[in-house]
Amino acid sequence: MTTALHRFEESIGGRPYLIEVAAVSKDRWRAYIVKTPGVPTALMPFYGETPEAAAGGLLEWLTRAYARASNGVSRV
């Protein structure tokens, strides 16, 4: 079985993020940040019924995390 991958390039707080989304079952997609050289990341998957929904959930979380960090809030 070949798994289709979708990639979304996003910018949050001036930093580029590459989000990759893969099918895990029918109508279930997993989105995660792609590791790039020199940028520490952790695998934190978000799920959705479509690639856009899964990537959107991850993008919303990253946006909230950046906003909190830039405001000096230490917890996400």
PQR file of N, CA, C, O and H, with PARSE charges and radii, in Angstrom:
ATOM      1  N   MET A   1       0.837  -1.185   0.000 -0.4000 1.5000
ATOM      2  CA  MET A   1       0.000   0.000   0.000 -0.0000 2.0000
ATOM      3  C   MET A   1       0.879   1.245   0.000  0.5500 1.7000
ATOM      4  O   MET A   1       1.801   1.355   0.809 -0.5500 1.4000
ATOM      5  N   THR A   2       0.606   2.160  -0.881 -0.4000 1.5000
ATOM      6  CA  THR A   2       1.332   3.418  -0.954 -0.0000 2.0000
ATOM      7  C   THR A   2       0.567   4.472  -0.170  0.5500 1.7000
ATOM      8  O   THR A   2      -0.637   4.650  -0.359 -0.5500 1.4000
ATOM      9  H   THR A   2      -0.142   2.071  -1.537  0.4000 1.0000
ATOM     10  N   THR A   3       1.269   5.162   0.704 -0.4000 1.5000
ATOM     11  CA  THR A   3       0.643   6.198   1.519 -0.0000 2.0000
ATOM     12  C   THR A   3       0.885   7.557   0.893  0.5500 1.7000
ATOM     13  O   THR A   3       2.027   7.941   0.641 -0.5500 1.4000
ATOM     14  H   THR A   3       2.246   5.018   0.857  0.4000 1.0000
ATOM     15  N   ALA A   4      -0.184   8.275   0.645 -0.4000 1.5000
ATOM     16  CA  ALA A   4      -0.067   9.631   0.115 -0.0000 2.0000
ATOM     17  C   ALA A   4       0.362  10.576   1.225  0.5500 1.7000
ATOM     18  O   ALA A   4      -0.135  10.493   2.349 -0.5500 1.4000
ATOM     19  H   ALA A   4      -1.112   7.963   0.850  0.4000 1.0000
ATOM     20  N   LEU A   5       1.274  11.461   0.912 -0.4000 1.5000
ATOM     21  CA  LEU A   5       1.716  12.474   1.872 -0.0000 2.0000
ATOM     22  C   LEU A   5       1.317  13.846   1.351  0.5500 1.7000
ATOM     23  O   LEU A   5       1.392  14.121   0.153 -0.5500 1.4000
ATOM     24  H   LEU A   5       1.677  11.529  -0.001  0.4000 1.0000
ATOM     25  N   HIS A   6       0.902  14.676   2.252 -0.4000 1.5000
ATOM     26  CA  HIS A   6       0.597  16.069   1.935 -0.0000 2.0000
ATOM     27  C   HIS A   6       1.554  16.915   2.753  0.5500 1.7000
ATOM     28  O   HIS A   6       1.819  16.612   3.916 -0.5500 1.4000
ATOM     29  H   HIS A   6       0.841  14.452   3.224  0.4000 1.0000
ATOM     30  N   ARG A   7       2.071  17.971   2.152 -0.4000 1.5000
ATOM     31  CA  ARG A   7       2.984  18.859   2.868 -0.0000 2.0000
ATOM     32  C   ARG A   7       2.434  20.274   2.839  0.5500 1.7000
ATOM     33  O   ARG A   7       1.940  20.755   1.819 -0.5500 1.4000
ATOM     34  H   ARG A   7       1.856  18.218   1.207  0.4000 1.0000
ATOM     35  N   PHE A   8       2.536  20.923   3.984 -0.4000 1.5000
ATOM     36  CA  PHE A   8       2.075  22.303   4.139 -0.0000 2.0000
ATOM     37  C   PHE A   8       3.236  23.116   4.681  0.5500 1.7000
ATOM     38  O   PHE A   8       3.809  22.768   5.714 -0.5500 1.4000
ATOM     39  H   PHE A   8       2.937  20.533   4.813  0.4000 1.0000
ATOM     40  N   GLU A   9       3.588  24.189   3.999 -0.4000 1.5000
ATOM     41  CA  GLU A   9       4.626  25.099   4.479 -0.0000 2.0000
ATOM     42  C   GLU A   9       3.933  26.285   5.137  0.5500 1.7000
ATOM     43  O   GLU A   9       3.117  26.963   4.514 -0.5500 1.4000
ATOM     44  H   GLU A   9       3.123  24.472   3.160  0.4000 1.0000
ATOM     45  N   GLU A  10       4.265  26.530   6.400 -0.4000 1.5000
ATOM     46  CA  GLU A  10       3.637  27.604   7.168 -0.0000 2.0000
ATOM     47  C   GLU A  10       4.717  28.448   7.828  0.5500 1.7000
ATOM     48  O   GLU A  10       5.826  27.973   8.070 -0.5500 1.4000
ATOM     49  H   GLU A  10       4.928  25.979   6.907  0.4000 1.0000
ATOM     50  N   SER A  11       4.390  29.687   8.113 -0.4000 1.5000
ATOM     51  CA  SER A  11       5.287  30.580   8.831 -0.0000 2.0000
ATOM     52  C   SER A  11       4.556  31.074  10.077  0.5500 1.7000
ATOM     53  O   SER A  11       3.458  31.624   9.989 -0.5500 1.4000
ATOM     54  H   SER A  11       3.488  30.073   7.915  0.4000 1.0000
ATOM     55  N   ILE A  12       5.172  30.875  11.221 -0.4000 1.5000
ATOM     56  CA  ILE A  12       4.605  31.322  12.493 -0.0000 2.0000
ATOM     57  C   ILE A  12       5.687  32.098  13.227  0.5500 1.7000
ATOM     58  O   ILE A  12       6.765  31.571  13.505 -0.5500 1.4000
ATOM     59  H   ILE A  12       6.064  30.428  11.293  0.4000 1.0000
ATOM     60  N   GLY A  13       5.396  33.334  13.533 -0.4000 1.5000
ATOM     61  CA  GLY A  13       6.365  34.164  14.232 -0.0000 2.0000
ATOM     62  C   GLY A  13       7.661  34.336  13.457  0.5500 1.7000
ATOM     63  O   GLY A  13       8.730  34.476  14.051 -0.5500 1.4000
ATOM     64  H   GLY A  13       4.521  33.762  13.307  0.4000 1.0000
ATOM     65  N   GLY A  14       7.570  34.325  12.135 -0.4000 1.5000
ATOM     66  CA  GLY A  14       8.754  34.492  11.316 -0.0000 2.0000
ATOM     67  C   GLY A  14       9.581  33.231  11.134  0.5500 1.7000
ATOM     68  O   GLY A  14      10.628  33.266  10.488 -0.5500 1.4000
ATOM     69  H   GLY A  14       6.702  34.211  11.652  0.4000 1.0000
ATOM     70  N   ARG A  15       9.131  32.131  11.687 -0.4000 1.5000
ATOM     71  CA  ARG A  15       9.850  30.861  11.548 -0.0000 2.0000
ATOM     72  C   ARG A  15       9.100  29.952  10.589  0.5500 1.7000
ATOM     73  O   ARG A  15       7.876  29.838  10.658 -0.5500 1.4000
ATOM     74  H   ARG A  15       8.280  32.103  12.212  0.4000 1.0000
ATOM     75  N   PRO A  16       9.841  29.306   9.692 -0.5600 1.5000
ATOM     76  CA  PRO A  16       9.174  28.390   8.762  0.2800 2.0000
ATOM     77  C   PRO A  16       8.923  27.029   9.421  0.5500 1.7000
ATOM     78  O   PRO A  16       9.753  26.529  10.180 -0.5500 1.4000
ATOM     79  N   TYR A  17       7.790  26.457   9.123 -0.4000 1.5000
ATOM     80  CA  TYR A  17       7.447  25.119   9.589 -0.0000 2.0000
ATOM     81  C   TYR A  17       6.999  24.302   8.389  0.5500 1.7000
ATOM     82  O   TYR A  17       6.270  24.790   7.527 -0.5500 1.4000
ATOM     83  H   TYR A  17       7.115  26.863   8.506  0.4000 1.0000
ATOM     84  N   LEU A  18       7.441  23.061   8.345 -0.4000 1.5000
ATOM     85  CA  LEU A  18       6.971  22.140   7.325 -0.0000 2.0000
ATOM     86  C   LEU A  18       6.133  21.087   8.036  0.5500 1.7000
ATOM     87  O   LEU A  18       6.636  20.335   8.871 -0.5500 1.4000
ATOM     88  H   LEU A  18       8.034  22.664   9.045  0.4000 1.0000
ATOM     89  N   ILE A  19       4.861  21.044   7.698 -0.4000 1.5000
ATOM     90  CA  ILE A  19       3.935  20.083   8.294 -0.0000 2.0000
ATOM     91  C   ILE A  19       3.669  19.002   7.259  0.5500 1.7000
ATOM     92  O   ILE A  19       3.321  19.298   6.116 -0.5500 1.4000
ATOM     93  H   ILE A  19       4.452  21.655   7.019  0.4000 1.0000
ATOM     94  N   GLU A  20       3.833  17.767   7.660 -0.4000 1.5000
ATOM     95  CA  GLU A  20       3.580  16.638   6.784 -0.0000 2.0000
ATOM     96  C   GLU A  20       2.361  15.891   7.305  0.5500 1.7000
ATOM     97  O   GLU A  20       2.209  15.711   8.513 -0.5500 1.4000
ATOM     98  H   GLU A  20       4.116  17.527   8.589  0.4000 1.0000
ATOM     99  N   VAL A  21       1.498  15.460   6.403 -0.4000 1.5000
ATOM    100  CA  VAL A  21       0.267  14.768   6.779 -0.0000 2.0000
ATOM    101  C   VAL A  21       0.203  13.449   6.019  0.5500 1.7000
ATOM    102  O   VAL A  21       0.390  13.415   4.803 -0.5500 1.4000
ATOM    103  H   VAL A  21       1.621  15.607   5.421  0.4000 1.0000
ATOM    104  N   ALA A  22      -0.063  12.361   6.744 -0.4000 1.5000
ATOM    105  CA  ALA A  22      -0.144  11.034   6.143 -0.0000 2.0000
ATOM    106  C   ALA A  22      -1.431  10.343   6.578  0.5500 1.7000
ATOM    107  O   ALA A  22      -1.921  10.545   7.689 -0.5500 1.4000
ATOM    108  H   ALA A  22      -0.216  12.389   7.732  0.4000 1.0000
ATOM    109  N   ALA A  23      -1.960   9.532   5.685 -0.4000 1.5000
ATOM    110  CA  ALA A  23      -3.164   8.762   6.011 -0.0000 2.0000
ATOM    111  C   ALA A  23      -2.797   7.626   6.958  0.5500 1.7000
ATOM    112  O   ALA A  23      -1.795   6.939   6.754 -0.5500 1.4000
ATOM    113  H   ALA A  23      -1.563   9.369   4.782  0.4000 1.0000
ATOM    114  N   VAL A  24      -3.610   7.430   7.996 -0.4000 1.5000
ATOM    115  CA  VAL A  24      -3.408   6.301   8.902 -0.0000 2.0000
ATOM    116  C   VAL A  24      -4.535   5.280   8.765  0.5500 1.7000
ATOM    117  O   VAL A  24      -4.364   4.116   9.130 -0.5500 1.4000
ATOM    118  H   VAL A  24      -4.424   7.988   8.161  0.4000 1.0000
ATOM    119  N   SER A  25      -5.670   5.701   8.250 -0.4000 1.5000
ATOM    120  CA  SER A  25      -6.793   4.823   7.929 -0.0000 2.0000
ATOM    121  C   SER A  25      -7.788   5.642   7.110  0.5500 1.7000
ATOM    122  O   SER A  25      -7.559   6.822   6.842 -0.5500 1.4000
ATOM    123  H   SER A  25      -5.809   6.646   7.954  0.4000 1.0000
ATOM    124  N   LYS A  26      -8.873   5.021   6.723 -0.4000 1.5000
ATOM    125  CA  LYS A  26      -9.865   5.754   5.942 -0.0000 2.0000
ATOM    126  C   LYS A  26     -10.413   6.917   6.770  0.5500 1.7000
ATOM    127  O   LYS A  26     -10.834   6.724   7.911 -0.5500 1.4000
ATOM    128  H   LYS A  26      -9.059   4.063   6.941  0.4000 1.0000
ATOM    129  N   ASP A  27     -10.408   8.097   6.211 -0.4000 1.5000
ATOM    130  CA  ASP A  27     -10.900   9.314   6.867 -0.0000 2.0000
ATOM    131  C   ASP A  27     -10.168   9.650   8.160  0.5500 1.7000
ATOM    132  O   ASP A  27     -10.751  10.262   9.055 -0.5500 1.4000
ATOM    133  H   ASP A  27     -10.066   8.254   5.284  0.4000 1.0000
ATOM    134  N   ARG A  28      -8.904   9.260   8.274 -0.4000 1.5000
ATOM    135  CA  ARG A  28      -8.092   9.613   9.449 -0.0000 2.0000
ATOM    136  C   ARG A  28      -6.687   9.933   8.975  0.5500 1.7000
ATOM    137  O   ARG A  28      -6.002   9.094   8.391 -0.5500 1.4000
ATOM    138  H   ARG A  28      -8.430   8.763   7.547  0.4000 1.0000
ATOM    139  N   TRP A  29      -6.275  11.157   9.235 -0.4000 1.5000
ATOM    140  CA  TRP A  29      -4.971  11.646   8.810 -0.0000 2.0000
ATOM    141  C   TRP A  29      -4.179  12.130  10.014  0.5500 1.7000
ATOM    142  O   TRP A  29      -4.751  12.642  10.977 -0.5500 1.4000
ATOM    143  H   TRP A  29      -6.831  11.839   9.709  0.4000 1.0000
ATOM    144  N   ARG A  30      -2.851  11.964   9.958 -0.4000 1.5000
ATOM    145  CA  ARG A  30      -1.973  12.373  11.063 -0.0000 2.0000
ATOM    146  C   ARG A  30      -1.028  13.456  10.548  0.5500 1.7000
ATOM    147  O   ARG A  30      -0.355  13.272   9.534 -0.5500 1.4000
ATOM    148  H   ARG A  30      -2.387  11.548   9.176  0.4000 1.0000
ATOM    149  N   ALA A  31      -0.984  14.583  11.253 -0.4000 1.5000
ATOM    150  CA  ALA A  31      -0.093  15.689  10.899 -0.0000 2.0000
ATOM    151  C   ALA A  31       1.005  15.812  11.944  0.5500 1.7000
ATOM    152  O   ALA A  31       0.771  15.627  13.138 -0.5500 1.4000
ATOM    153  H   ALA A  31      -1.531  14.732  12.077  0.4000 1.0000
ATOM    154  N   TYR A  32       2.202  16.126  11.473 -0.4000 1.5000
ATOM    155  CA  TYR A  32       3.336  16.293  12.384 -0.0000 2.0000
ATOM    156  C   TYR A  32       4.336  17.238  11.749  0.5500 1.7000
ATOM    157  O   TYR A  32       4.319  17.462  10.538 -0.5500 1.4000
ATOM    158  H   TYR A  32       2.391  16.275  10.503  0.4000 1.0000
ATOM    159  N   ILE A  33       5.203  17.789  12.579 -0.4000 1.5000
ATOM    160  CA  ILE A  33       6.244  18.697  12.103 -0.0000 2.0000
ATOM    161  C   ILE A  33       7.378  17.852  11.546  0.5500 1.7000
ATOM    162  O   ILE A  33       7.799  16.878  12.169 -0.5500 1.4000
ATOM    163  H   ILE A  33       5.216  17.608  13.562  0.4000 1.0000
ATOM    164  N   VAL A  34       7.870  18.227  10.375 -0.4000 1.5000
ATOM    165  CA  VAL A  34       8.999  17.540   9.769 -0.0000 2.0000
ATOM    166  C   VAL A  34      10.268  18.109  10.367  0.5500 1.7000
ATOM    167  O   VAL A  34      10.439  19.325  10.444 -0.5500 1.4000
ATOM    168  H   VAL A  34       7.528  19.018   9.869  0.4000 1.0000
ATOM    169  N   LYS A  35      11.149  17.231  10.788 -0.4000 1.5000
ATOM    170  CA  LYS A  35      12.419  17.676  11.345 -0.0000 2.0000
ATOM    171  C   LYS A  35      13.298  18.217  10.234  0.5500 1.7000
ATOM    172  O   LYS A  35      13.429  17.605   9.174 -0.5500 1.4000
ATOM    173  H   LYS A  35      11.009  16.243  10.725  0.4000 1.0000
ATOM    174  N   THR A  36      13.894  19.363  10.484 -0.4000 1.5000
ATOM    175  CA  THR A  36      14.833  19.955   9.539 -0.0000 2.0000
ATOM    176  C   THR A  36      16.173  20.110  10.239  0.5500 1.7000
ATOM    177  O   THR A  36      16.210  20.297  11.455 -0.5500 1.4000
ATOM    178  H   THR A  36      13.787  19.860  11.345  0.4000 1.0000
ATOM    179  N   PRO A  37      17.264  20.037   9.507 -0.5600 1.5000
ATOM    180  CA  PRO A  37      18.586  20.131  10.131  0.2800 2.0000
ATOM    181  C   PRO A  37      18.740  21.404  10.961  0.5500 1.7000
ATOM    182  O   PRO A  37      18.443  22.504  10.493 -0.5500 1.4000
ATOM    183  N   GLY A  38      19.206  21.241  12.193 -0.4000 1.5000
ATOM    184  CA  GLY A  38      19.478  22.377  13.055 -0.0000 2.0000
ATOM    185  C   GLY A  38      18.283  22.926  13.804  0.5500 1.7000
ATOM    186  O   GLY A  38      18.434  23.861  14.590 -0.5500 1.4000
ATOM    187  H   GLY A  38      19.446  20.348  12.573  0.4000 1.0000
ATOM    188  N   VAL A  39      17.105  22.380  13.587 -0.4000 1.5000
ATOM    189  CA  VAL A  39      15.903  22.865  14.260 -0.0000 2.0000
ATOM    190  C   VAL A  39      15.359  21.750  15.154  0.5500 1.7000
ATOM    191  O   VAL A  39      14.906  20.723  14.649 -0.5500 1.4000
ATOM    192  H   VAL A  39      16.981  21.621  12.948  0.4000 1.0000
ATOM    193  N   PRO A  40      15.399  21.943  16.480 -0.5600 1.5000
ATOM    194  CA  PRO A  40      14.873  20.892  17.362  0.2800 2.0000
ATOM    195  C   PRO A  40      13.351  20.830  17.297  0.5500 1.7000
ATOM    196  O   PRO A  40      12.678  21.853  17.431 -0.5500 1.4000
ATOM    197  N   THR A  41      12.814  19.645  17.093 -0.4000 1.5000
ATOM    198  CA  THR A  41      11.375  19.447  17.070 -0.0000 2.0000
ATOM    199  C   THR A  41      11.056  18.135  17.761  0.5500 1.7000
ATOM    200  O   THR A  41      11.930  17.287  17.937 -0.5500 1.4000
ATOM    201  H   THR A  41      13.360  18.815  16.984  0.4000 1.0000
ATOM    202  N   ALA A  42       9.831  17.975  18.140 -0.4000 1.5000
ATOM    203  CA  ALA A  42       9.370  16.728  18.738 -0.0000 2.0000
ATOM    204  C   ALA A  42       8.174  16.255  17.936  0.5500 1.7000
ATOM    205  O   ALA A  42       7.416  17.063  17.399 -0.5500 1.4000
ATOM    206  H   ALA A  42       9.121  18.664  17.997  0.4000 1.0000
ATOM    207  N   LEU A  43       8.007  14.952  17.858 -0.4000 1.5000
ATOM    208  CA  LEU A  43       6.857  14.416  17.152 -0.0000 2.0000
ATOM    209  C   LEU A  43       5.631  14.576  18.033  0.5500 1.7000
ATOM    210  O   LEU A  43       5.536  13.971  19.101 -0.5500 1.4000
ATOM    211  H   LEU A  43       8.623  14.296  18.295  0.4000 1.0000
ATOM    212  N   MET A  44       4.703  15.387  17.582 -0.4000 1.5000
ATOM    213  CA  MET A  44       3.461  15.591  18.303 -0.0000 2.0000
ATOM    214  C   MET A  44       2.354  15.556  17.260  0.5500 1.7000
ATOM    215  O   MET A  44       2.017  16.584  16.671 -0.5500 1.4000
ATOM    216  H   MET A  44       4.780  15.878  16.714  0.4000 1.0000
ATOM    217  N   PRO A  45       1.793  14.386  17.032 -0.5600 1.5000
ATOM    218  CA  PRO A  45       0.818  14.275  15.945  0.2800 2.0000
ATOM    219  C   PRO A  45      -0.540  14.877  16.296  0.5500 1.7000
ATOM    220  O   PRO A  45      -0.965  14.875  17.452 -0.5500 1.4000
ATOM    221  N   PHE A  46      -1.197  15.383  15.278 -0.4000 1.5000
ATOM    222  CA  PHE A  46      -2.570  15.857  15.364 -0.0000 2.0000
ATOM    223  C   PHE A  46      -3.357  15.086  14.324  0.5500 1.7000
ATOM    224  O   PHE A  46      -2.848  14.815  13.236 -0.5500 1.4000
ATOM    225  H   PHE A  46      -0.852  15.384  14.339  0.4000 1.0000
ATOM    226  N   TYR A  47      -4.582  14.731  14.641 -0.4000 1.5000
ATOM    227  CA  TYR A  47      -5.390  13.910  13.749 -0.0000 2.0000
ATOM    228  C   TYR A  47      -6.598  14.685  13.238  0.5500 1.7000
ATOM    229  O   TYR A  47      -7.091  15.597  13.902 -0.5500 1.4000
ATOM    230  H   TYR A  47      -4.995  14.950  15.525  0.4000 1.0000
ATOM    231  N   GLY A  48      -7.070  14.309  12.042 -0.4000 1.5000
ATOM    232  CA  GLY A  48      -8.255  14.920  11.467 -0.0000 2.0000
ATOM    233  C   GLY A  48      -8.842  14.017  10.399  0.5500 1.7000
ATOM    234  O   GLY A  48      -8.228  13.029   9.998 -0.5500 1.4000
ATOM    235  H   GLY A  48      -6.670  13.569  11.503  0.4000 1.0000
ATOM    236  N   GLU A  49     -10.033  14.364   9.944 -0.4000 1.5000
ATOM    237  CA  GLU A  49     -10.709  13.566   8.921 -0.0000 2.0000
ATOM    238  C   GLU A  49     -10.173  13.849   7.524  0.5500 1.7000
ATOM    239  O   GLU A  49     -10.383  13.057   6.606 -0.5500 1.4000
ATOM    240  H   GLU A  49     -10.532  15.166  10.270  0.4000 1.0000
ATOM    241  N   THR A  50      -9.477  14.982   7.357 -0.4000 1.5000
ATOM    242  CA  THR A  50      -8.870  15.338   6.081 -0.0000 2.0000
ATOM    243  C   THR A  50      -7.442  15.818   6.350  0.5500 1.7000
ATOM    244  O   THR A  50      -7.112  16.177   7.480 -0.5500 1.4000
ATOM    245  H   THR A  50      -9.306  15.625   8.103  0.4000 1.0000
ATOM    246  N   PRO A  51      -6.595  15.827   5.314 -0.5600 1.5000
ATOM    247  CA  PRO A  51      -5.243  16.362   5.517  0.2800 2.0000
ATOM    248  C   PRO A  51      -5.269  17.813   6.014  0.5500 1.7000
ATOM    249  O   PRO A  51      -4.474  18.196   6.872 -0.5500 1.4000
ATOM    250  N   GLU A  52      -6.186  18.607   5.469 -0.4000 1.5000
ATOM    251  CA  GLU A  52      -6.283  20.012   5.865 -0.0000 2.0000
ATOM    252  C   GLU A  52      -6.705  20.163   7.329  0.5500 1.7000
ATOM    253  O   GLU A  52      -6.205  21.043   8.030 -0.5500 1.4000
ATOM    254  H   GLU A  52      -6.832  18.295   4.773  0.4000 1.0000
ATOM    255  N   ALA A  53      -7.619  19.312   7.790 -0.4000 1.5000
ATOM    256  CA  ALA A  53      -8.074  19.377   9.184 -0.0000 2.0000
ATOM    257  C   ALA A  53      -6.953  18.985  10.138  0.5500 1.7000
ATOM    258  O   ALA A  53      -6.778  19.619  11.179 -0.5500 1.4000
ATOM    259  H   ALA A  53      -8.025  18.597   7.220  0.4000 1.0000
ATOM    260  N   ALA A  54      -6.197  17.955   9.797 -0.4000 1.5000
ATOM    261  CA  ALA A  54      -5.094  17.527  10.656 -0.0000 2.0000
ATOM    262  C   ALA A  54      -4.010  18.602  10.712  0.5500 1.7000
ATOM    263  O   ALA A  54      -3.527  18.940  11.793 -0.5500 1.4000
ATOM    264  H   ALA A  54      -6.340  17.441   8.951  0.4000 1.0000
ATOM    265  N   ALA A  55      -3.627  19.140   9.554 -0.4000 1.5000
ATOM    266  CA  ALA A  55      -2.614  20.198   9.517 -0.0000 2.0000
ATOM    267  C   ALA A  55      -3.124  21.451  10.215  0.5500 1.7000
ATOM    268  O   ALA A  55      -2.357  22.142  10.885 -0.5500 1.4000
ATOM    269  H   ALA A  55      -4.020  18.865   8.676  0.4000 1.0000
ATOM    270  N   GLY A  56      -4.412  21.749  10.063 -0.4000 1.5000
ATOM    271  CA  GLY A  56      -4.998  22.920  10.716 -0.0000 2.0000
ATOM    272  C   GLY A  56      -4.939  22.835  12.229  0.5500 1.7000
ATOM    273  O   GLY A  56      -4.679  23.839  12.893 -0.5500 1.4000
ATOM    274  H   GLY A  56      -5.035  21.187   9.518  0.4000 1.0000
ATOM    275  N   GLY A  57      -5.178  21.649  12.791 -0.4000 1.5000
ATOM    276  CA  GLY A  57      -5.087  21.463  14.241 -0.0000 2.0000
ATOM    277  C   GLY A  57      -3.681  21.718  14.748  0.5500 1.7000
ATOM    278  O   GLY A  57      -3.491  22.370  15.775 -0.5500 1.4000
ATOM    279  H   GLY A  57      -5.390  20.834  12.252  0.4000 1.0000
ATOM    280  N   LEU A  58      -2.703  21.206  14.031 -0.4000 1.5000
ATOM    281  CA  LEU A  58      -1.309  21.415  14.417 -0.0000 2.0000
ATOM    282  C   LEU A  58      -0.928  22.885  14.261  0.5500 1.7000
ATOM    283  O   LEU A  58      -0.244  23.443  15.120 -0.5500 1.4000
ATOM    284  H   LEU A  58      -2.857  20.676  13.197  0.4000 1.0000
ATOM    285  N   LEU A  59      -1.363  23.510  13.177 -0.4000 1.5000
ATOM    286  CA  LEU A  59      -1.076  24.919  12.950 -0.0000 2.0000
ATOM    287  C   LEU A  59      -1.687  25.802  14.038  0.5500 1.7000
ATOM    288  O   LEU A  59      -1.045  26.746  14.501 -0.5500 1.4000
ATOM    289  H   LEU A  59      -1.918  23.057  12.479  0.4000 1.0000
ATOM    290  N   GLU A  60      -2.916  25.505  14.447 -0.4000 1.5000
ATOM    291  CA  GLU A  60      -3.551  26.271  15.536 -0.0000 2.0000
ATOM    292  C   GLU A  60      -2.757  26.141  16.824  0.5500 1.7000
ATOM    293  O   GLU A  60      -2.541  27.131  17.524 -0.5500 1.4000
ATOM    294  H   GLU A  60      -3.437  24.739  14.071  0.4000 1.0000
ATOM    295  N   TRP A  61      -2.321  24.931  17.142 -0.4000 1.5000
ATOM    296  CA  TRP A  61      -1.564  24.716  18.366 -0.0000 2.0000
ATOM    297  C   TRP A  61      -0.238  25.470  18.311  0.5500 1.7000
ATOM    298  O   TRP A  61       0.147  26.118  19.285 -0.5500 1.4000
ATOM    299  H   TRP A  61      -2.496  24.127  16.573  0.4000 1.0000
ATOM    300  N   LEU A  62       0.466  25.391  17.172 -0.4000 1.5000
ATOM    301  CA  LEU A  62       1.739  26.103  17.046 -0.0000 2.0000
ATOM    302  C   LEU A  62       1.548  27.609  17.183  0.5500 1.7000
ATOM    303  O   LEU A  62       2.364  28.288  17.807 -0.5500 1.4000
ATOM    304  H   LEU A  62       0.153  24.865  16.381  0.4000 1.0000
ATOM    305  N   THR A  63       0.482  28.126  16.607 -0.4000 1.5000
ATOM    306  CA  THR A  63       0.196  29.561  16.688 -0.0000 2.0000
ATOM    307  C   THR A  63      -0.054  29.978  18.132  0.5500 1.7000
ATOM    308  O   THR A  63       0.467  31.000  18.579 -0.5500 1.4000
ATOM    309  H   THR A  63      -0.181  27.575  16.100  0.4000 1.0000
ATOM    310  N   ARG A  64      -0.850  29.194  18.869 -0.4000 1.5000
ATOM    311  CA  ARG A  64      -1.117  29.508  20.289 -0.0000 2.0000
ATOM    312  C   ARG A  64       0.171  29.408  21.105  0.5500 1.7000
ATOM    313  O   ARG A  64       0.431  30.257  21.958 -0.5500 1.4000
ATOM    314  H   ARG A  64      -1.273  28.364  18.506  0.4000 1.0000
ATOM    315  N   ALA A  65       0.977  28.378  20.848 -0.4000 1.5000
ATOM    316  CA  ALA A  65       2.223  28.194  21.591 -0.0000 2.0000
ATOM    317  C   ALA A  65       3.171  29.363  21.345  0.5500 1.7000
ATOM    318  O   ALA A  65       3.793  29.866  22.281 -0.5500 1.4000
ATOM    319  H   ALA A  65       0.766  27.688  20.155  0.4000 1.0000
ATOM    320  N   TYR A  66       3.283  29.795  20.097 -0.4000 1.5000
ATOM    321  CA  TYR A  66       4.150  30.929  19.791 -0.0000 2.0000
ATOM    322  C   TYR A  66       3.648  32.203  20.466  0.5500 1.7000
ATOM    323  O   TYR A  66       4.438  32.963  21.027 -0.5500 1.4000
ATOM    324  H   TYR A  66       2.778  29.386  19.336  0.4000 1.0000
ATOM    325  N   ALA A  67       2.355  32.433  20.414 -0.4000 1.5000
ATOM    326  CA  ALA A  67       1.794  33.639  21.033 -0.0000 2.0000
ATOM    327  C   ALA A  67       2.052  33.656  22.528  0.5500 1.7000
ATOM    328  O   ALA A  67       2.410  34.695  23.083 -0.5500 1.4000
ATOM    329  H   ALA A  67       1.714  31.815  19.958  0.4000 1.0000
ATOM    330  N   ARG A  68       1.877  32.530  23.179 -0.4000 1.5000
ATOM    331  CA  ARG A  68       2.131  32.461  24.632 -0.0000 2.0000
ATOM    332  C   ARG A  68       3.605  32.680  24.932  0.5500 1.7000
ATOM    333  O   ARG A  68       3.950  33.406  25.864 -0.5500 1.4000
ATOM    334  H   ARG A  68       1.586  31.686  22.728  0.4000 1.0000
ATOM    335  N   ALA A  69       4.476  32.056  24.149 -0.4000 1.5000
ATOM    336  CA  ALA A  69       5.912  32.197  24.382 -0.0000 2.0000
ATOM    337  C   ALA A  69       6.372  33.631  24.145  0.5500 1.7000
ATOM    338  O   ALA A  69       7.217  34.143  24.879 -0.5500 1.4000
ATOM    339  H   ALA A  69       4.196  31.466  23.391  0.4000 1.0000
ATOM    340  N   SER A  70       5.823  34.275  23.132 -0.4000 1.5000
ATOM    341  CA  SER A  70       6.246  35.659  22.837 -0.0000 2.0000
ATOM    342  C   SER A  70       5.704  36.653  23.860  0.5500 1.7000
ATOM    343  O   SER A  70       6.214  37.768  23.977 -0.5500 1.4000
ATOM    344  H   SER A  70       5.136  33.860  22.536  0.4000 1.0000
ATOM    345  N   ASN A  71       4.665  36.249  24.607 -0.4000 1.5000
ATOM    346  CA  ASN A  71       4.120  37.096  25.663 -0.0000 2.0000
ATOM    347  C   ASN A  71       4.738  36.802  27.023  0.5500 1.7000
ATOM    348  O   ASN A  71       4.335  37.382  28.032 -0.5500 1.4000
ATOM    349  H   ASN A  71       4.251  35.344  24.512  0.4000 1.0000
ATOM    350  N   GLY A  72       5.718  35.901  27.051 -0.4000 1.5000
ATOM    351  CA  GLY A  72       6.406  35.599  28.290 -0.0000 2.0000
ATOM    352  C   GLY A  72       5.707  34.564  29.170  0.5500 1.7000
ATOM    353  O   GLY A  72       6.101  34.381  30.322 -0.5500 1.4000
ATOM    354  H   GLY A  72       6.045  35.429  26.232  0.4000 1.0000
ATOM    355  N   VAL A  73       4.698  33.893  28.664 -0.4000 1.5000
ATOM    356  CA  VAL A  73       4.028  32.850  29.435 -0.0000 2.0000
ATOM    357  C   VAL A  73       4.848  31.580  29.301  0.5500 1.7000
ATOM    358  O   VAL A  73       5.176  31.175  28.186 -0.5500 1.4000
ATOM    359  H   VAL A  73       4.378  34.042  27.728  0.4000 1.0000
ATOM    360  N   SER A  74       5.183  30.950  30.405 -0.4000 1.5000
ATOM    361  CA  SER A  74       6.112  29.815  30.359 -0.0000 2.0000
ATOM    362  C   SER A  74       5.421  28.478  30.105  0.5500 1.7000
ATOM    363  O   SER A  74       6.099  27.517  29.743 -0.5500 1.4000
ATOM    364  H   SER A  74       4.917  31.279  31.311  0.4000 1.0000
ATOM    365  N   ARG A  75       4.115  28.374  30.278 -0.4000 1.5000
ATOM    366  CA  ARG A  75       3.432  27.098  30.054 -0.0000 2.0000
ATOM    367  C   ARG A  75       2.599  27.165  28.786  0.5500 1.7000
ATOM    368  O   ARG A  75       2.013  28.196  28.457 -0.5500 1.4000
ATOM    369  H   ARG A  75       3.564  29.155  30.573  0.4000 1.0000
ATOM    370  N   VAL A  76       2.562  26.021  28.072 -0.4000 1.5000
ATOM    371  CA  VAL A  76       1.732  25.916  26.864 -0.0000 2.0000
ATOM    372  C   VAL A  76       0.597  24.992  27.115  0.5500 1.7000
ATOM    373  O   VAL A  76      -0.223  24.765  26.225 -0.5500 1.4000
ATOM    374  H   VAL A  76       3.039  25.184  28.340  0.4000 1.0000
TER
END
